[in-house]
C-alpha cells in the first residue's frame, strides 16, 4: 500500500488508498487474512465493534466523531454501483 490510512485527508487520497489496497490484494494475497468478500466484511464489522481497544492499546486518541452514516452509505452504494 502506498498511503498510510492515518494520513488520508481528502477524497483523492482515499481513492488512491482504495486503489493501493486492491493492488496489494492482487500482488500479495498471502499477506491477507480475509480473501473473500464475506470474510473481509466480517473483519470490517469486528474491527468497528472493537476499534476503541485498538486506539487504547496503541496509545492513540479516539477519533472525535466518526461519520458512521457516510461509511454505511459507501458500503451500501457499493452493492449496486458499477
DALINWO-V293018 format. One line per field, one symbol per residue. ss: DSSP state (h for helix, s for strand, l for the rest). phi: phi as a letter, one per 40 degrees, with the letter a starting at -180 (. if undefined). psi: psi as a letter, one per 30 degrees, with the letter a starting at -180 (. if undefined). Layout:
BEGIN
ss = ???
phi = ???
psi = ???
END
This chain:
BEGIN
ss = llllhhhlllhhhhhhhhhhhhhhhhhlhhhlllllhhhhhhhhhhhhhlhhhhhhhllllllllllhhhhhhhhhhhllll
phi = .cbcdcbcbacccccccccccccccccbcccbcbcbcccccccdcccccbcdcdcccbfbccdcaccccccccccccccbcb
psi = kfkkffgjgleeeeeeeeeeeeeeeefhfffkejfleeeeeeeeeeeefgfeeeeefghlkkkeikieeeeeeeeeefefk.
END
